[in-house]
Amino acid sequence: MTDHIKIRPAGGTWVVRAAGAVLGESKDALELIEGDYPPVVYFPRADIAMAFIDASNTTSSCPHKGAATYYSIIAKSGALTDSVWSYEDPKDAVAAIKDYLAFDTSKVAVEQL
């Protein structure tokens, strides 16, 4: 793993809520800590209501994690554009986050229960 990125079990039960609805709850979430950035909680796809997640055309690239794919959350009140991201084929050093989703906490609530 790259020296400045650490991935560990998030511990406990985590929930993600958007537009008043629970999108998922997991006891298998991972916490990614990268340098001085705030920790990011990654949820297994299996624990997320994927019917409310729709792929967008947005992508980005990280030299340490690889190419990120973005998704929007489709809520009753409207789409929360690019509020979810995933590394579909992450670099080997961060392979643990494959098949996991992270959420933009300025658009959704990610909380430990």
Backbone as XML, in Angstrom:
<?xml version="1.0"?>
<chain id="A" units="angstrom">
  <residue number="1" name="MET">
    <atom name="N" x="0.849" y="-1.174" z="0.000"/>
    <atom name="CA" x="0.000" y="0.000" z="0.000"/>
    <atom name="C" x="0.890" y="1.231" z="0.000"/>
  </residue>
  <residue number="2" name="THR">
    <atom name="N" x="0.442" y="2.260" z="-0.669"/>
    <atom name="CA" x="1.233" y="3.485" z="-0.670"/>
    <atom name="C" x="1.380" y="3.964" z="0.768"/>
  </residue>
  <residue number="3" name="ASP">
    <atom name="N" x="2.474" y="4.621" z="1.044"/>
    <atom name="CA" x="2.794" y="5.015" z="2.417"/>
    <atom name="C" x="1.772" y="5.942" z="3.048"/>
  </residue>
  <residue number="4" name="HIS">
    <atom name="N" x="1.149" y="6.801" z="2.253"/>
    <atom name="CA" x="0.240" y="7.795" z="2.837"/>
    <atom name="C" x="-1.232" y="7.372" z="2.812"/>
  </residue>
  <residue number="5" name="ILE">
    <atom name="N" x="-1.534" y="6.160" z="2.358"/>
    <atom name="CA" x="-2.916" y="5.655" z="2.357"/>
    <atom name="C" x="-2.993" y="4.429" z="3.257"/>
  </residue>
  <residue number="6" name="LYS">
    <atom name="N" x="-3.946" y="4.469" z="4.164"/>
    <atom name="CA" x="-4.212" y="3.331" z="5.056"/>
    <atom name="C" x="-5.671" y="2.930" z="4.886"/>
  </residue>
  <residue number="7" name="ILE">
    <atom name="N" x="-5.926" y="1.638" z="4.809"/>
    <atom name="CA" x="-7.288" y="1.113" z="4.737"/>
    <atom name="C" x="-7.455" y="0.128" z="5.880"/>
  </residue>
  <residue number="8" name="ARG">
    <atom name="N" x="-8.550" y="0.320" z="6.626"/>
    <atom name="CA" x="-8.813" y="-0.565" z="7.757"/>
    <atom name="C" x="-10.315" y="-0.733" z="7.912"/>
  </residue>
  <residue number="9" name="PRO">
    <atom name="N" x="-10.745" y="-1.779" z="8.624"/>
    <atom name="CA" x="-12.178" y="-1.913" z="8.903"/>
    <atom name="C" x="-12.666" y="-0.669" z="9.658"/>
  </residue>
  <residue number="10" name="ALA">
    <atom name="N" x="-13.826" y="-0.168" z="9.271"/>
    <atom name="CA" x="-14.356" y="1.036" z="9.908"/>
    <atom name="C" x="-14.834" y="0.749" z="11.330"/>
  </residue>
  <residue number="11" name="GLY">
    <atom name="N" x="-15.181" y="-0.484" z="11.623"/>
    <atom name="CA" x="-15.625" y="-0.839" z="12.972"/>
    <atom name="C" x="-17.054" y="-0.401" z="13.240"/>
  </residue>
  <residue number="12" name="GLY">
    <atom name="N" x="-17.821" y="-1.268" z="13.825"/>
    <atom name="CA" x="-19.209" y="-0.949" z="14.158"/>
    <atom name="C" x="-20.113" y="-1.004" z="12.932"/>
  </residue>
  <residue number="13" name="THR">
    <atom name="N" x="-21.265" y="-0.378" z="13.070"/>
    <atom name="CA" x="-22.262" y="-0.338" z="12.002"/>
    <atom name="C" x="-22.344" y="1.076" z="11.457"/>
  </residue>
  <residue number="14" name="TRP">
    <atom name="N" x="-22.298" y="1.186" z="10.135"/>
    <atom name="CA" x="-22.351" y="2.474" z="9.455"/>
    <atom name="C" x="-23.593" y="2.541" z="8.595"/>
  </residue>
  <residue number="15" name="VAL">
    <atom name="N" x="-24.154" y="3.745" z="8.463"/>
    <atom name="CA" x="-25.347" y="3.962" z="7.653"/>
    <atom name="C" x="-25.102" y="5.155" z="6.727"/>
  </residue>
  <residue number="16" name="VAL">
    <atom name="N" x="-25.687" y="5.087" z="5.543"/>
    <atom name="CA" x="-25.676" y="6.225" z="4.627"/>
    <atom name="C" x="-27.118" y="6.592" z="4.329"/>
  </residue>
  <residue number="17" name="ARG">
    <atom name="N" x="-27.413" y="7.902" z="4.470"/>
    <atom name="CA" x="-28.767" y="8.418" z="4.242"/>
    <atom name="C" x="-28.699" y="9.537" z="3.215"/>
  </residue>
  <residue number="18" name="ALA">
    <atom name="N" x="-29.702" y="9.575" z="2.343"/>
    <atom name="CA" x="-29.800" y="10.638" z="1.347"/>
    <atom name="C" x="-31.254" y="11.024" z="1.182"/>
  </residue>
  <residue number="19" name="ALA">
    <atom name="N" x="-31.508" y="12.310" z="1.181"/>
    <atom name="CA" x="-32.868" y="12.824" z="0.968"/>
    <atom name="C" x="-33.872" y="12.146" z="1.893"/>
  </residue>
  <residue number="20" name="GLY">
    <atom name="N" x="-33.490" y="11.890" z="3.127"/>
    <atom name="CA" x="-34.380" y="11.317" z="4.123"/>
    <atom name="C" x="-34.519" y="9.809" z="4.076"/>
  </residue>
  <residue number="21" name="ALA">
    <atom name="N" x="-33.859" y="9.145" z="3.146"/>
    <atom name="CA" x="-33.974" y="7.693" z="3.015"/>
    <atom name="C" x="-32.645" y="7.021" z="3.349"/>
  </residue>
  <residue number="22" name="VAL">
    <atom name="N" x="-32.735" y="5.840" z="3.939"/>
    <atom name="CA" x="-31.545" y="5.044" z="4.200"/>
    <atom name="C" x="-31.185" y="4.307" z="2.913"/>
  </residue>
  <residue number="23" name="LEU">
    <atom name="N" x="-29.978" y="4.550" z="2.425"/>
    <atom name="CA" x="-29.505" y="3.868" z="1.216"/>
    <atom name="C" x="-28.769" y="2.583" z="1.539"/>
  </residue>
  <residue number="24" name="GLY">
    <atom name="N" x="-28.252" y="2.511" z="2.747"/>
    <atom name="CA" x="-27.526" y="1.313" z="3.119"/>
    <atom name="C" x="-27.039" y="1.345" z="4.546"/>
  </residue>
  <residue number="25" name="GLU">
    <atom name="N" x="-26.760" y="0.156" z="5.045"/>
    <atom name="CA" x="-26.233" y="-0.023" z="6.401"/>
    <atom name="C" x="-25.240" y="-1.179" z="6.331"/>
  </residue>
  <residue number="26" name="SER">
    <atom name="N" x="-24.089" y="-1.015" z="6.974"/>
    <atom name="CA" x="-23.073" y="-2.048" z="6.858"/>
    <atom name="C" x="-22.247" y="-2.202" z="8.125"/>
  </residue>
  <residue number="27" name="LYS">
    <atom name="N" x="-21.913" y="-3.448" z="8.409"/>
    <atom name="CA" x="-20.948" y="-3.776" z="9.455"/>
    <atom name="C" x="-19.595" y="-4.100" z="8.824"/>
  </residue>
  <residue number="28" name="ASP">
    <atom name="N" x="-19.529" y="-4.028" z="7.488"/>
    <atom name="CA" x="-18.315" y="-4.392" z="6.755"/>
    <atom name="C" x="-17.692" y="-3.199" z="6.038"/>
  </residue>
  <residue number="29" name="ALA">
    <atom name="N" x="-17.996" y="-1.988" z="6.491"/>
    <atom name="CA" x="-17.443" y="-0.793" z="5.859"/>
    <atom name="C" x="-15.935" y="-0.704" z="6.115"/>
  </residue>
  <residue number="30" name="LEU">
    <atom name="N" x="-15.268" y="-0.031" z="5.195"/>
    <atom name="CA" x="-13.836" y="0.223" z="5.326"/>
    <atom name="C" x="-13.597" y="1.718" z="5.481"/>
  </residue>
  <residue number="31" name="GLU">
    <atom name="N" x="-12.554" y="2.062" z="6.200"/>
    <atom name="CA" x="-12.163" y="3.454" z="6.346"/>
    <atom name="C" x="-10.846" y="3.651" z="5.608"/>
  </residue>
  <residue number="32" name="LEU">
    <atom name="N" x="-10.827" y="4.601" z="4.676"/>
    <atom name="CA" x="-9.615" y="4.927" z="3.945"/>
    <atom name="C" x="-9.098" y="6.252" z="4.457"/>
  </residue>
  <residue number="33" name="ILE">
    <atom name="N" x="-7.861" y="6.251" z="4.895"/>
    <atom name="CA" x="-7.212" y="7.462" z="5.397"/>
    <atom name="C" x="-6.083" y="7.784" z="4.438"/>
  </residue>
  <residue number="34" name="GLU">
    <atom name="N" x="-6.135" y="8.979" z="3.857"/>
    <atom name="CA" x="-5.132" y="9.393" z="2.875"/>
    <atom name="C" x="-4.526" y="10.725" z="3.285"/>
  </residue>
  <residue number="35" name="GLY">
    <atom name="N" x="-3.280" y="10.672" z="3.707"/>
    <atom name="CA" x="-2.573" y="11.890" z="4.083"/>
    <atom name="C" x="-3.333" y="12.705" z="5.110"/>
  </residue>
  <residue number="36" name="ASP">
    <atom name="N" x="-3.476" y="13.994" z="4.830"/>
    <atom name="CA" x="-4.155" y="14.914" z="5.748"/>
    <atom name="C" x="-5.647" y="15.063" z="5.457"/>
  </residue>
  <residue number="37" name="TYR">
    <atom name="N" x="-6.165" y="14.306" z="4.479"/>
    <atom name="CA" x="-7.593" y="14.388" z="4.157"/>
    <atom name="C" x="-8.416" y="13.713" z="5.250"/>
  </residue>
  <residue number="38" name="PRO">
    <atom name="N" x="-9.669" y="14.151" z="5.426"/>
    <atom name="CA" x="-10.540" y="13.454" z="6.386"/>
    <atom name="C" x="-10.746" y="12.005" z="5.940"/>
  </residue>
  <residue number="39" name="PRO">
    <atom name="N" x="-10.910" y="11.075" z="6.878"/>
    <atom name="CA" x="-11.158" y="9.671" z="6.513"/>
    <atom name="C" x="-12.425" y="9.544" z="5.659"/>
  </residue>
  <residue number="40" name="VAL">
    <atom name="N" x="-12.425" y="8.579" z="4.747"/>
    <atom name="CA" x="-13.576" y="8.299" z="3.894"/>
    <atom name="C" x="-14.037" y="6.882" z="4.188"/>
  </residue>
  <residue number="41" name="VAL">
    <atom name="N" x="-15.339" y="6.718" z="4.441"/>
    <atom name="CA" x="-15.913" y="5.403" z="4.701"/>
    <atom name="C" x="-16.418" y="4.837" z="3.377"/>
  </residue>
  <residue number="42" name="TYR">
    <atom name="N" x="-15.981" y="3.628" z="3.067"/>
    <atom name="CA" x="-16.384" y="2.914" z="1.858"/>
    <atom name="C" x="-17.321" y="1.774" z="2.258"/>
  </residue>
  <residue number="43" name="PHE">
    <atom name="N" x="-18.464" y="1.690" z="1.558"/>
    <atom name="CA" x="-19.488" y="0.680" z="1.830"/>
    <atom name="C" x="-19.443" y="-0.419" z="0.778"/>
  </residue>
  <residue number="44" name="PRO">
    <atom name="N" x="-19.577" y="-1.681" z="1.183"/>
    <atom name="CA" x="-19.691" y="-2.746" z="0.176"/>
    <atom name="C" x="-20.950" y="-2.532" z="-0.671"/>
  </residue>
  <residue number="45" name="ARG">
    <atom name="N" x="-20.831" y="-2.723" z="-1.960"/>
    <atom name="CA" x="-22.000" y="-2.565" z="-2.847"/>
    <atom name="C" x="-23.173" y="-3.426" z="-2.390"/>
  </residue>
  <residue number="46" name="ALA">
    <atom name="N" x="-22.878" y="-4.600" z="-1.879"/>
    <atom name="CA" x="-23.932" y="-5.528" z="-1.453"/>
    <atom name="C" x="-24.796" y="-4.939" z="-0.337"/>
  </residue>
  <residue number="47" name="ASP">
    <atom name="N" x="-24.287" y="-3.944" z="0.369"/>
    <atom name="CA" x="-25.028" y="-3.344" z="1.489"/>
    <atom name="C" x="-25.747" y="-2.050" z="1.108"/>
  </residue>
  <residue number="48" name="ILE">
    <atom name="N" x="-25.714" y="-1.685" z="-0.163"/>
    <atom name="CA" x="-26.318" y="-0.432" z="-0.638"/>
    <atom name="C" x="-27.506" y="-0.753" z="-1.550"/>
  </residue>
  <residue number="49" name="ALA">
    <atom name="N" x="-28.571" y="0.027" z="-1.425"/>
    <atom name="CA" x="-29.745" y="-0.121" z="-2.305"/>
    <atom name="C" x="-29.381" y="0.432" z="-3.680"/>
  </residue>
  <residue number="50" name="MET">
    <atom name="N" x="-28.812" y="-0.414" z="-4.514"/>
    <atom name="CA" x="-28.282" y="0.010" z="-5.812"/>
    <atom name="C" x="-29.378" y="0.474" z="-6.781"/>
  </residue>
  <residue number="51" name="ALA">
    <atom name="N" x="-30.635" y="0.178" z="-6.501"/>
    <atom name="CA" x="-31.728" y="0.645" z="-7.361"/>
    <atom name="C" x="-31.810" y="2.169" z="-7.376"/>
  </residue>
  <residue number="52" name="PHE">
    <atom name="N" x="-31.236" y="2.833" z="-6.378"/>
    <atom name="CA" x="-31.271" y="4.294" z="-6.289"/>
    <atom name="C" x="-29.975" y="4.941" z="-6.778"/>
  </residue>
  <residue number="53" name="ILE">
    <atom name="N" x="-29.045" y="4.126" z="-7.268"/>
    <atom name="CA" x="-27.744" y="4.611" z="-7.714"/>
    <atom name="C" x="-27.674" y="4.473" z="-9.233"/>
  </residue>
  <residue number="54" name="ASP">
    <atom name="N" x="-27.350" y="5.576" z="-9.917"/>
    <atom name="CA" x="-27.320" y="5.580" z="-11.376"/>
    <atom name="C" x="-25.967" y="6.119" z="-11.857"/>
  </residue>
  <residue number="55" name="ALA">
    <atom name="N" x="-25.323" y="5.397" z="-12.757"/>
    <atom name="CA" x="-24.011" y="5.815" z="-13.261"/>
    <atom name="C" x="-24.101" y="7.173" z="-13.948"/>
  </residue>
  <residue number="56" name="SER">
    <atom name="N" x="-23.073" y="7.990" z="-13.737"/>
    <atom name="CA" x="-22.983" y="9.267" z="-14.450"/>
    <atom name="C" x="-21.818" y="9.163" z="-15.438"/>
  </residue>
  <residue number="57" name="ASN">
    <atom name="N" x="-21.584" y="10.215" z="-16.184"/>
    <atom name="CA" x="-20.479" y="10.231" z="-17.142"/>
    <atom name="C" x="-19.186" y="10.766" z="-16.529"/>
  </residue>
  <residue number="58" name="THR">
    <atom name="N" x="-19.234" y="11.154" z="-15.269"/>
    <atom name="CA" x="-18.082" y="11.762" z="-14.617"/>
    <atom name="C" x="-17.060" y="10.707" z="-14.212"/>
  </residue>
  <residue number="59" name="THR">
    <atom name="N" x="-15.806" y="11.018" z="-14.434"/>
    <atom name="CA" x="-14.695" y="10.181" z="-13.974"/>
    <atom name="C" x="-13.601" y="11.093" z="-13.449"/>
  </residue>
  <residue number="60" name="SER">
    <atom name="N" x="-12.710" y="10.532" z="-12.678"/>
    <atom name="CA" x="-11.521" y="11.254" z="-12.242"/>
    <atom name="C" x="-10.410" y="10.236" z="-12.068"/>
  </residue>
  <residue number="61" name="SER">
    <atom name="N" x="-9.222" y="10.727" z="-11.847"/>
    <atom name="CA" x="-8.092" y="9.827" z="-11.713"/>
    <atom name="C" x="-7.239" y="10.237" z="-10.520"/>
  </residue>
  <residue number="62" name="CYS">
    <atom name="N" x="-6.796" y="9.247" z="-9.775"/>
    <atom name="CA" x="-5.899" y="9.444" z="-8.639"/>
    <atom name="C" x="-4.632" y="8.637" z="-8.921"/>
  </residue>
  <residue number="63" name="PRO">
    <atom name="N" x="-3.465" y="9.232" z="-8.783"/>
    <atom name="CA" x="-2.238" y="8.480" z="-9.075"/>
    <atom name="C" x="-2.013" y="7.306" z="-8.121"/>
  </residue>
  <residue number="64" name="HIS">
    <atom name="N" x="-2.685" y="7.316" z="-6.964"/>
    <atom name="CA" x="-2.478" y="6.271" z="-5.966"/>
    <atom name="C" x="-3.576" y="5.211" z="-5.954"/>
  </residue>
  <residue number="65" name="LYS">
    <atom name="N" x="-4.806" y="5.623" z="-6.344"/>
    <atom name="CA" x="-5.936" y="4.692" z="-6.290"/>
    <atom name="C" x="-6.392" y="4.228" z="-7.667"/>
  </residue>
  <residue number="66" name="GLY">
    <atom name="N" x="-6.209" y="5.050" z="-8.687"/>
    <atom name="CA" x="-6.622" y="4.694" z="-10.042"/>
    <atom name="C" x="-7.766" y="5.562" z="-10.537"/>
  </residue>
  <residue number="67" name="ALA">
    <atom name="N" x="-8.542" y="5.033" z="-11.477"/>
    <atom name="CA" x="-9.653" y="5.765" z="-12.088"/>
    <atom name="C" x="-10.919" y="5.597" z="-11.252"/>
  </residue>
  <residue number="68" name="ALA">
    <atom name="N" x="-11.573" y="6.708" z="-10.967"/>
    <atom name="CA" x="-12.822" y="6.696" z="-10.207"/>
    <atom name="C" x="-14.001" y="6.884" z="-11.156"/>
  </residue>
  <residue number="69" name="THR">
    <atom name="N" x="-15.052" y="6.125" z="-10.914"/>
    <atom name="CA" x="-16.315" y="6.237" z="-11.632"/>
    <atom name="C" x="-17.319" y="6.868" z="-10.670"/>
  </residue>
  <residue number="70" name="TYR">
    <atom name="N" x="-18.126" y="7.796" z="-11.182"/>
    <atom name="CA" x="-19.096" y="8.492" z="-10.327"/>
    <atom name="C" x="-20.517" y="8.054" z="-10.627"/>
  </residue>
  <residue number="71" name="TYR">
    <atom name="N" x="-21.359" y="8.225" z="-9.618"/>
    <atom name="CA" x="-22.765" y="7.851" z="-9.692"/>
    <atom name="C" x="-23.601" y="8.949" z="-9.060"/>
  </residue>
  <residue number="72" name="SER">
    <atom name="N" x="-24.848" y="9.018" z="-9.472"/>
    <atom name="CA" x="-25.810" y="9.927" z="-8.858"/>
    <atom name="C" x="-26.816" y="9.110" z="-8.067"/>
  </residue>
  <residue number="73" name="ILE">
    <atom name="N" x="-27.330" y="9.713" z="-7.023"/>
    <atom name="CA" x="-28.391" y="9.080" z="-6.236"/>
    <atom name="C" x="-29.706" y="9.636" z="-6.759"/>
  </residue>
  <residue number="74" name="ILE">
    <atom name="N" x="-30.612" y="8.758" z="-7.108"/>
    <atom name="CA" x="-31.916" y="9.165" z="-7.620"/>
    <atom name="C" x="-32.900" y="9.149" z="-6.448"/>
  </residue>
  <residue number="75" name="ALA">
    <atom name="N" x="-33.251" y="10.340" z="-6.000"/>
    <atom name="CA" x="-34.154" y="10.499" z="-4.853"/>
    <atom name="C" x="-35.479" y="11.091" z="-5.330"/>
  </residue>
  <residue number="76" name="LYS">
    <atom name="N" x="-36.486" y="10.961" z="-4.491"/>
    <atom name="CA" x="-37.796" y="11.529" z="-4.808"/>
    <atom name="C" x="-37.709" y="13.023" z="-5.075"/>
  </residue>
  <residue number="77" name="SER">
    <atom name="N" x="-36.832" y="13.692" z="-4.333"/>
    <atom name="CA" x="-36.698" y="15.140" z="-4.448"/>
    <atom name="C" x="-35.805" y="15.552" z="-5.617"/>
  </residue>
  <residue number="78" name="GLY">
    <atom name="N" x="-35.208" y="14.592" z="-6.310"/>
    <atom name="CA" x="-34.339" y="14.886" z="-7.449"/>
    <atom name="C" x="-33.014" y="14.166" z="-7.330"/>
  </residue>
  <residue number="79" name="ALA">
    <atom name="N" x="-32.225" y="14.257" z="-8.367"/>
    <atom name="CA" x="-30.935" y="13.563" z="-8.401"/>
    <atom name="C" x="-29.884" y="14.309" z="-7.577"/>
  </residue>
  <residue number="80" name="LEU">
    <atom name="N" x="-29.090" y="13.546" z="-6.850"/>
    <atom name="CA" x="-27.920" y="14.076" z="-6.153"/>
    <atom name="C" x="-26.727" y="13.691" z="-7.039"/>
  </residue>
  <residue number="81" name="THR">
    <atom name="N" x="-26.410" y="14.577" z="-7.950"/>
    <atom name="CA" x="-25.448" y="14.303" z="-9.012"/>
    <atom name="C" x="-24.041" y="14.052" z="-8.470"/>
  </residue>
  <residue number="82" name="ASP">
    <atom name="N" x="-23.422" y="13.018" z="-8.982"/>
    <atom name="CA" x="-22.031" y="12.676" z="-8.659"/>
    <atom name="C" x="-21.773" y="12.631" z="-7.153"/>
  </residue>
  <residue number="83" name="SER">
    <atom name="N" x="-22.699" y="12.078" z="-6.422"/>
    <atom name="CA" x="-22.579" y="12.022" z="-4.964"/>
    <atom name="C" x="-21.964" y="10.717" z="-4.467"/>
  </residue>
  <residue number="84" name="VAL">
    <atom name="N" x="-21.654" y="9.818" z="-5.404"/>
    <atom name="CA" x="-21.088" y="8.511" z="-5.063"/>
    <atom name="C" x="-19.917" y="8.256" z="-6.012"/>
  </residue>
  <residue number="85" name="TRP">
    <atom name="N" x="-18.873" y="7.605" z="-5.512"/>
    <atom name="CA" x="-17.792" y="7.202" z="-6.407"/>
    <atom name="C" x="-17.259" y="5.838" z="-6.021"/>
  </residue>
  <residue number="86" name="SER">
    <atom name="N" x="-16.595" y="5.242" z="-6.988"/>
    <atom name="CA" x="-16.062" y="3.899" z="-6.810"/>
    <atom name="C" x="-14.813" y="3.749" z="-7.668"/>
  </residue>
  <residue number="87" name="TYR">
    <atom name="N" x="-13.903" y="2.938" z="-7.195"/>
    <atom name="CA" x="-12.735" y="2.559" z="-7.985"/>
    <atom name="C" x="-13.000" y="1.143" z="-8.486"/>
  </residue>
  <residue number="88" name="GLU">
    <atom name="N" x="-13.461" y="1.035" z="-9.738"/>
    <atom name="CA" x="-13.869" y="-0.242" z="-10.310"/>
    <atom name="C" x="-12.691" y="-1.202" z="-10.454"/>
  </residue>
  <residue number="89" name="ASP">
    <atom name="N" x="-11.534" y="-0.652" z="-10.762"/>
    <atom name="CA" x="-10.328" y="-1.446" z="-10.949"/>
    <atom name="C" x="-9.173" y="-0.711" z="-10.248"/>
  </residue>
  <residue number="90" name="PRO">
    <atom name="N" x="-9.190" y="-0.692" z="-8.907"/>
    <atom name="CA" x="-8.193" y="0.102" z="-8.185"/>
    <atom name="C" x="-6.783" y="-0.456" z="-8.353"/>
  </residue>
  <residue number="91" name="LYS">
    <atom name="N" x="-5.825" y="0.389" z="-8.088"/>
    <atom name="CA" x="-4.430" y="-0.056" z="-8.106"/>
    <atom name="C" x="-4.245" y="-1.128" z="-7.032"/>
  </residue>
  <residue number="92" name="ASP">
    <atom name="N" x="-3.273" y="-1.989" z="-7.241"/>
    <atom name="CA" x="-3.048" y="-3.128" z="-6.343"/>
    <atom name="C" x="-2.895" y="-2.705" z="-4.880"/>
  </residue>
  <residue number="93" name="ALA">
    <atom name="N" x="-2.265" y="-1.580" z="-4.645"/>
    <atom name="CA" x="-2.004" y="-1.129" z="-3.274"/>
    <atom name="C" x="-3.287" y="-0.834" z="-2.498"/>
  </residue>
  <residue number="94" name="VAL">
    <atom name="N" x="-4.388" y="-0.557" z="-3.207"/>
    <atom name="CA" x="-5.664" y="-0.250" z="-2.541"/>
    <atom name="C" x="-6.771" y="-1.191" z="-3.029"/>
  </residue>
  <residue number="95" name="ALA">
    <atom name="N" x="-6.402" y="-2.390" z="-3.418"/>
    <atom name="CA" x="-7.356" y="-3.367" z="-3.959"/>
    <atom name="C" x="-8.517" y="-3.656" z="-3.016"/>
  </residue>
  <residue number="96" name="ALA">
    <atom name="N" x="-8.347" y="-3.405" z="-1.737"/>
    <atom name="CA" x="-9.405" y="-3.678" z="-0.752"/>
    <atom name="C" x="-10.679" y="-2.881" z="-1.019"/>
  </residue>
  <residue number="97" name="ILE">
    <atom name="N" x="-10.583" y="-1.732" z="-1.729"/>
    <atom name="CA" x="-11.788" y="-0.919" z="-1.956"/>
    <atom name="C" x="-12.537" y="-1.300" z="-3.233"/>
  </residue>
  <residue number="98" name="LYS">
    <atom name="N" x="-12.063" y="-2.315" z="-3.945"/>
    <atom name="CA" x="-12.800" y="-2.790" z="-5.123"/>
    <atom name="C" x="-14.172" y="-3.291" z="-4.662"/>
  </residue>
  <residue number="99" name="ASP">
    <atom name="N" x="-15.202" y="-2.963" z="-5.431"/>
    <atom name="CA" x="-16.587" y="-3.335" z="-5.123"/>
    <atom name="C" x="-17.145" y="-2.589" z="-3.910"/>
  </residue>
  <residue number="100" name="TYR">
    <atom name="N" x="-16.534" y="-1.464" z="-3.572"/>
    <atom name="CA" x="-17.014" y="-0.601" z="-2.494"/>
    <atom name="C" x="-17.385" y="0.758" z="-3.074"/>
  </residue>
  <residue number="101" name="LEU">
    <atom name="N" x="-18.284" y="1.463" z="-2.386"/>
    <atom name="CA" x="-18.727" y="2.790" z="-2.783"/>
    <atom name="C" x="-18.438" y="3.787" z="-1.673"/>
  </residue>
  <residue number="102" name="ALA">
    <atom name="N" x="-18.043" y="4.991" z="-2.070"/>
    <atom name="CA" x="-17.863" y="6.093" z="-1.128"/>
    <atom name="C" x="-18.876" y="7.184" z="-1.470"/>
  </residue>
  <residue number="103" name="PHE">
    <atom name="N" x="-19.226" y="7.988" z="-0.492"/>
    <atom name="CA" x="-20.287" y="8.983" z="-0.649"/>
    <atom name="C" x="-19.784" y="10.375" z="-0.283"/>
  </residue>
  <residue number="104" name="ASP">
    <atom name="N" x="-20.243" y="11.357" z="-1.045"/>
    <atom name="CA" x="-19.901" y="12.758" z="-0.806"/>
    <atom name="C" x="-20.688" y="13.243" z="0.411"/>
  </residue>
  <residue number="105" name="THR">
    <atom name="N" x="-19.988" y="13.449" z="1.511"/>
    <atom name="CA" x="-20.669" y="13.802" z="2.765"/>
    <atom name="C" x="-21.179" y="15.244" z="2.782"/>
  </residue>
  <residue number="106" name="SER">
    <atom name="N" x="-20.941" y="16.004" z="1.715"/>
    <atom name="CA" x="-21.584" y="17.318" z="1.614"/>
    <atom name="C" x="-22.987" y="17.176" z="1.014"/>
  </residue>
  <residue number="107" name="LYS">
    <atom name="N" x="-23.297" y="15.974" z="0.489"/>
    <atom name="CA" x="-24.597" y="15.728" z="-0.138"/>
    <atom name="C" x="-25.431" y="14.679" z="0.585"/>
  </residue>
  <residue number="108" name="VAL">
    <atom name="N" x="-24.771" y="13.781" z="1.320"/>
    <atom name="CA" x="-25.458" y="12.709" z="2.051"/>
    <atom name="C" x="-24.872" y="12.607" z="3.445"/>
  </residue>
  <residue number="109" name="ALA">
    <atom name="N" x="-25.568" y="11.888" z="4.316"/>
    <atom name="CA" x="-25.091" y="11.663" z="5.683"/>
    <atom name="C" x="-24.481" y="10.268" z="5.779"/>
  </residue>
  <residue number="110" name="VAL">
    <atom name="N" x="-23.271" y="10.198" z="6.264"/>
    <atom name="CA" x="-22.603" y="8.927" z="6.549"/>
    <atom name="C" x="-22.314" y="8.923" z="8.041"/>
  </residue>
  <residue number="111" name="GLU">
    <atom name="N" x="-22.936" y="7.988" z="8.761"/>
    <atom name="CA" x="-22.858" y="8.017" z="10.225"/>
    <atom name="C" x="-22.606" y="6.625" z="10.794"/>
  </residue>
  <residue number="112" name="GLN">
    <atom name="N" x="-21.912" y="6.601" z="11.909"/>
    <atom name="CA" x="-21.748" y="5.369" z="12.647"/>
    <atom name="C" x="-22.879" y="5.271" z="13.644"/>
  </residue>
  <residue number="113" name="LEU">
    <atom name="N" x="-23.533" y="4.113" z="13.690"/>
    <atom name="CA" x="-24.652" y="3.913" z="14.626"/>
    <atom name="C" x="-24.137" y="3.542" z="16.006"/>
  </residue>
</chain>
